[in-house]
Amino acid sequence: MKVLTVLGARPQFIKAAPVSRALRRSHEEFLVHTGQHYDDAMSDLFFRQLGIPTPDVNLEIGSGAHGAQTGAMLAGIEAVAIEQRPDRLLVYGDTNSTLAGALAGAKLHIPIAHVEAGLRSYDRRMPEEVNRVVTDHLSDLLLCPGQVAVGNLAREGIAKGVHVVGDVMFDAFCDHLETALGTCTVLGDMGLEPGSYQLLTAHRAENVDDPGALARIMRGVDDSGCQVVFPVHPRTRAAMRGAGLEPGPNVRLIDPVGYLEMLVLEHGAQAIVTDSGGVQKEAYFAGRPCITLRDSTEWTETVACGWNVLVGTDPRTIAEAMRTFRPTGGRPQLFGDGRAAERIVDCLGQ
């Protein structure tokens, strides 16, 4: 079987690493990188640390408006698929790369497999929600991280080709945490002790492209009084600069870090403040409270079991949650057993 895999963004690199490794043991994979994330810290470093094979094609699309970016990706992926004639087209998550890959597969009648199928925030203002809904309705094989996703699909009339496989990000977390803790010196390099800081990430368009929203987030983080480490996404740094935002003395800005360094920062954090879907899950994997800078989340399970709280962009709510939100209940096994990649490959081969 020949599988054409479409990747483009940092979270997809993490998800693809265990699947690619398992897939290539018995099948052929042709890897297309759209170039949605393209600088070293957001792309090449992840390929090196996670041991992902070098992409067979890099479309080098880069940034841009949603329509232009997705359209350019669609044209590029379509040309590759026509040339390669794969048996399946594999996409991950909910980015514009995901949508472009699914559209290309559907137009060419190539069966589509979607890893992380069935996630829903029920907020259509988020471009990611549109991407995941459309991709699910185009896909032939819907590979779900858990039962909540299966229920979401059922409510939309999708039952055929649905499989619960677990979460591939949990596979990657299990595979790499011990190595990260044993080799990465990021905490020592910054003079930090585990539990002495909170970790902040912010990159979603609704937060960083809106100067008012970004200013409210930074005011809440400042007002919390908590010591904060903030690896700054390139678009967020540009937005802060454009809005003239200078964080308070309790916030330490650093450049984006690799996957292993991020695992160490997450593991050592007292709490994690984020608008990232992937980081919400990694906070749960690491057993760290998660304070989510959104009004909705696709990872509703983490909220329901008390390990994640949605705070939006209200400064007072953010500051209070950073000071006081600490889970008190158990942490159920929501995301499988760390063997999702094997199940995905089994499903692809059926």
FENDA-V256609 format. One record per residue. N is the residue number from 1. RES is the residue in one letter. PHI is phi as a letter, one per 30 degrees, with the letter a starting at -180 (none if undefined). OMEGA is omega as a letter, one per 20 degrees, with the letter a starting at -180 (NA if undefined). Layout:
n->N res->RES phi->PHI omega->OMEGA
n->N res->RES phi->PHI omega->OMEGA
//
This chain:
n->1 res->M phi->none omega->r
n->2 res->K phi->c omega->a
n->3 res->V phi->c omega->r
n->4 res->L phi->c omega->a
n->5 res->T phi->c omega->r
n->6 res->V phi->c omega->r
n->7 res->L phi->b omega->r
n->8 res->G phi->a omega->a
n->9 res->A phi->b omega->a
n->10 res->R phi->e omega->r
n->11 res->P phi->d omega->a
n->12 res->Q phi->d omega->r
n->13 res->F phi->d omega->r
n->14 res->I phi->d omega->a
n->15 res->K phi->d omega->a
n->16 res->A phi->d omega->a
n->17 res->A phi->e omega->a
n->18 res->P phi->d omega->a
n->19 res->V phi->d omega->r
n->20 res->S phi->e omega->r
n->21 res->R phi->d omega->r
n->22 res->A phi->d omega->a
n->23 res->L phi->d omega->a
n->24 res->R phi->d omega->r
n->25 res->R phi->d omega->a
n->26 res->S phi->b omega->a
n->27 res->H phi->b omega->r
n->28 res->E phi->c omega->r
n->29 res->E phi->b omega->r
n->30 res->F phi->c omega->a
n->31 res->L phi->c omega->r
n->32 res->V phi->c omega->r
n->33 res->H phi->c omega->a
n->34 res->T phi->d omega->a
n->35 res->G phi->i omega->r
n->36 res->Q phi->e omega->r
n->37 res->H phi->c omega->a
n->38 res->Y phi->b omega->r
n->39 res->D phi->d omega->a
n->40 res->D phi->e omega->a
n->41 res->A phi->d omega->a
n->42 res->M phi->c omega->a
n->43 res->S phi->b omega->a
n->44 res->D phi->e omega->a
n->45 res->L phi->d omega->r
n->46 res->F phi->d omega->r
n->47 res->F phi->d omega->a
n->48 res->R phi->d omega->a
n->49 res->Q phi->d omega->a
n->50 res->L phi->c omega->r
n->51 res->G phi->i omega->r
n->52 res->I phi->d omega->r
n->53 res->P phi->e omega->r
n->54 res->T phi->e omega->r
n->55 res->P phi->e omega->r
n->56 res->D phi->d omega->r
n->57 res->V phi->b omega->r
n->58 res->N phi->c omega->a
n->59 res->L phi->d omega->r
n->60 res->E phi->h omega->a
n->61 res->I phi->d omega->r
n->62 res->G phi->i omega->a
n->63 res->S phi->d omega->r
n->64 res->G phi->l omega->r
n->65 res->A phi->d omega->a
n->66 res->H phi->e omega->a
n->67 res->G phi->d omega->a
n->68 res->A phi->d omega->a
n->69 res->Q phi->d omega->a
n->70 res->T phi->d omega->r
n->71 res->G phi->d omega->r
n->72 res->A phi->d omega->r
n->73 res->M phi->d omega->a
n->74 res->L phi->e omega->a
n->75 res->A phi->d omega->a
n->76 res->G phi->d omega->a
n->77 res->I phi->d omega->r
n->78 res->E phi->e omega->a
n->79 res->A phi->d omega->r
n->80 res->V phi->d omega->a
n->81 res->A phi->d omega->r
n->82 res->I phi->d omega->a
n->83 res->E phi->d omega->a
n->84 res->Q phi->d omega->r
n->85 res->R phi->h omega->a
n->86 res->P phi->d omega->r
n->87 res->D phi->d omega->r
n->88 res->R phi->b omega->r
n->89 res->L phi->c omega->a
n->90 res->L phi->c omega->r
n->91 res->V phi->b omega->a
n->92 res->Y phi->b omega->r
n->93 res->G phi->i omega->a
n->94 res->D phi->a omega->a
n->95 res->T phi->c omega->r
n->96 res->N phi->d omega->r
n->97 res->S phi->d omega->r
n->98 res->T phi->d omega->a
n->99 res->L phi->d omega->a
n->100 res->A phi->d omega->r
n->101 res->G phi->d omega->a
n->102 res->A phi->d omega->r
n->103 res->L phi->d omega->r
n->104 res->A phi->d omega->r
n->105 res->G phi->d omega->a
n->106 res->A phi->d omega->a
n->107 res->K phi->d omega->a
n->108 res->L phi->c omega->r
n->109 res->H phi->i omega->r
n->110 res->I phi->c omega->r
n->111 res->P phi->e omega->a
n->112 res->I phi->c omega->r
n->113 res->A phi->c omega->a
n->114 res->H phi->c omega->r
n->115 res->V phi->d omega->a
n->116 res->E phi->i omega->r
n->117 res->A phi->d omega->r
n->118 res->G phi->i omega->r
n->119 res->L phi->d omega->r
n->120 res->R phi->b omega->r
n->121 res->S phi->c omega->a
n->122 res->Y phi->i omega->r
n->123 res->D phi->b omega->a
n->124 res->R phi->d omega->r
n->125 res->R phi->d omega->a
n->126 res->M phi->d omega->r
n->127 res->P phi->e omega->r
n->128 res->E phi->d omega->r
n->129 res->E phi->d omega->r
n->130 res->V phi->d omega->a
n->131 res->N phi->d omega->a
n->132 res->R phi->d omega->r
n->133 res->V phi->d omega->a
n->134 res->V phi->d omega->a
n->135 res->T phi->d omega->r
n->136 res->D phi->d omega->a
n->137 res->H phi->d omega->r
n->138 res->L phi->c omega->a
n->139 res->S phi->d omega->r
n->140 res->D phi->c omega->a
n->141 res->L phi->b omega->a
n->142 res->L phi->c omega->a
n->143 res->L phi->c omega->a
n->144 res->C phi->c omega->r
n->145 res->P phi->d omega->a
n->146 res->G phi->a omega->a
n->147 res->Q phi->d omega->r
n->148 res->V phi->e omega->r
n->149 res->A phi->d omega->r
n->150 res->V phi->d omega->r
n->151 res->G phi->d omega->r
n->152 res->N phi->d omega->r
n->153 res->L phi->d omega->a
n->154 res->A phi->e omega->r
n->155 res->R phi->d omega->r
n->156 res->E phi->c omega->r
n->157 res->G phi->i omega->a
n->158 res->I phi->c omega->r
n->159 res->A phi->b omega->a
n->160 res->K phi->d omega->r
n->161 res->G phi->i omega->a
n->162 res->V phi->c omega->r
n->163 res->H phi->b omega->r
n->164 res->V phi->d omega->a
n->165 res->V phi->c omega->a
n->166 res->G phi->j omega->a
n->167 res->D phi->c omega->a
n->168 res->V phi->d omega->r
n->169 res->M phi->d omega->r
n->170 res->F phi->d omega->r
n->171 res->D phi->e omega->a
n->172 res->A phi->d omega->r
n->173 res->F phi->e omega->r
n->174 res->C phi->d omega->a
n->175 res->D phi->d omega->a
n->176 res->H phi->c omega->a
n->177 res->L phi->d omega->a
n->178 res->E phi->d omega->r
n->179 res->T phi->d omega->a
n->180 res->A phi->d omega->a
n->181 res->L phi->d omega->a
n->182 res->G phi->d omega->a
n->183 res->T phi->b omega->a
n->184 res->C phi->d omega->a
n->185 res->T phi->c omega->a
n->186 res->V phi->e omega->a
n->187 res->L phi->d omega->r
n->188 res->G phi->d omega->a
n->189 res->D phi->d omega->r
n->190 res->M phi->c omega->r
n->191 res->G phi->i omega->a
n->192 res->L phi->c omega->r
n->193 res->E phi->c omega->r
n->194 res->P phi->e omega->r
n->195 res->G phi->i omega->a
n->196 res->S phi->c omega->a
n->197 res->Y phi->b omega->r
n->198 res->Q phi->c omega->a
n->199 res->L phi->c omega->a
n->200 res->L phi->c omega->r
n->201 res->T phi->b omega->r
n->202 res->A phi->a omega->r
n->203 res->H phi->b omega->a
n->204 res->R phi->d omega->a
n->205 res->A phi->e omega->a
n->206 res->E phi->d omega->r
n->207 res->N phi->c omega->a
n->208 res->V phi->c omega->r
n->209 res->D phi->d omega->r
n->210 res->D phi->c omega->a
n->211 res->P phi->e omega->r
n->212 res->G phi->d omega->r
n->213 res->A phi->d omega->a
n->214 res->L phi->d omega->r
n->215 res->A phi->d omega->r
n->216 res->R phi->d omega->r
n->217 res->I phi->d omega->a
n->218 res->M phi->d omega->r
n->219 res->R phi->d omega->r
n->220 res->G phi->d omega->r
n->221 res->V phi->d omega->r
n->222 res->D phi->d omega->a
n->223 res->D phi->d omega->a
n->224 res->S phi->d omega->a
n->225 res->G phi->i omega->a
n->226 res->C phi->d omega->r
n->227 res->Q phi->d omega->a
n->228 res->V phi->b omega->r
n->229 res->V phi->c omega->a
n->230 res->F phi->b omega->r
n->231 res->P phi->d omega->a
n->232 res->V phi->c omega->r
n->233 res->H phi->e omega->a
n->234 res->P phi->e omega->a
n->235 res->R phi->d omega->r
n->236 res->T phi->d omega->r
n->237 res->R phi->d omega->r
n->238 res->A phi->d omega->r
n->239 res->A phi->d omega->r
n->240 res->M phi->d omega->r
n->241 res->R phi->d omega->a
n->242 res->G phi->d omega->a
n->243 res->A phi->c omega->a
n->244 res->G phi->i omega->a
n->245 res->L phi->d omega->r
n->246 res->E phi->b omega->a
n->247 res->P phi->d omega->r
n->248 res->G phi->d omega->a
n->249 res->P phi->d omega->r
n->250 res->N phi->d omega->a
n->251 res->V phi->c omega->a
n->252 res->R phi->c omega->r
n->253 res->L phi->d omega->r
n->254 res->I phi->b omega->r
n->255 res->D phi->d omega->r
n->256 res->P phi->e omega->a
n->257 res->V phi->c omega->r
n->258 res->G phi->d omega->a
n->259 res->Y phi->d omega->a
n->260 res->L phi->d omega->r
n->261 res->E phi->d omega->r
n->262 res->M phi->d omega->r
n->263 res->L phi->e omega->a
n->264 res->V phi->d omega->r
n->265 res->L phi->d omega->r
n->266 res->E phi->d omega->a
n->267 res->H phi->d omega->a
n->268 res->G phi->d omega->a
n->269 res->A phi->d omega->r
n->270 res->Q phi->d omega->r
n->271 res->A phi->a omega->a
n->272 res->I phi->b omega->a
n->273 res->V phi->c omega->a
n->274 res->T phi->a omega->r
n->275 res->D phi->c omega->a
n->276 res->S phi->c omega->r
n->277 res->G phi->d omega->r
n->278 res->G phi->d omega->a
n->279 res->V phi->d omega->r
n->280 res->Q phi->e omega->r
n->281 res->K phi->d omega->a
n->282 res->E phi->d omega->r
n->283 res->A phi->e omega->r
n->284 res->Y phi->d omega->r
n->285 res->F phi->e omega->a
n->286 res->A phi->d omega->a
n->287 res->G phi->i omega->r
n->288 res->R phi->c omega->r
n->289 res->P phi->e omega->r
n->290 res->C phi->c omega->r
n->291 res->I phi->c omega->a
n->292 res->T phi->c omega->a
n->293 res->L phi->d omega->a
n->294 res->R phi->b omega->r
n->295 res->D phi->c omega->r
n->296 res->S phi->b omega->r
n->297 res->T phi->b omega->r
n->298 res->E phi->d omega->a
n->299 res->W phi->c omega->a
n->300 res->T phi->d omega->a
n->301 res->E phi->e omega->a
n->302 res->T phi->d omega->r
n->303 res->V phi->d omega->a
n->304 res->A phi->d omega->a
n->305 res->C phi->c omega->r
n->306 res->G phi->i omega->a
n->307 res->W phi->c omega->a
n->308 res->N phi->b omega->r
n->309 res->V phi->b omega->r
n->310 res->L phi->c omega->a
n->311 res->V phi->b omega->a
n->312 res->G phi->i omega->a
n->313 res->T phi->b omega->r
n->314 res->D phi->d omega->a
n->315 res->P phi->e omega->a
n->316 res->R phi->d omega->a
n->317 res->T phi->d omega->r
n->318 res->I phi->d omega->a
n->319 res->A phi->d omega->a
n->320 res->E phi->d omega->r
n->321 res->A phi->d omega->r
n->322 res->M phi->d omega->a
n->323 res->R phi->d omega->a
n->324 res->T phi->b omega->a
n->325 res->F phi->d omega->r
n->326 res->R phi->b omega->a
n->327 res->P phi->e omega->r
n->328 res->T phi->c omega->a
n->329 res->G phi->c omega->r
n->330 res->G phi->d omega->a
n->331 res->R phi->b omega->a
n->332 res->P phi->d omega->a
n->333 res->Q phi->d omega->a
n->334 res->L phi->d omega->a
n->335 res->F phi->c omega->r
n->336 res->G phi->j omega->a
n->337 res->D phi->c omega->a
n->338 res->G phi->i omega->r
n->339 res->R phi->b omega->a
n->340 res->A phi->d omega->a
n->341 res->A phi->e omega->a
n->342 res->E phi->d omega->a
n->343 res->R phi->d omega->r
n->344 res->I phi->d omega->r
n->345 res->V phi->d omega->r
n->346 res->D phi->d omega->r
n->347 res->C phi->d omega->r
n->348 res->L phi->d omega->a
n->349 res->G phi->d omega->a
n->350 res->Q phi->d omega->NA
//
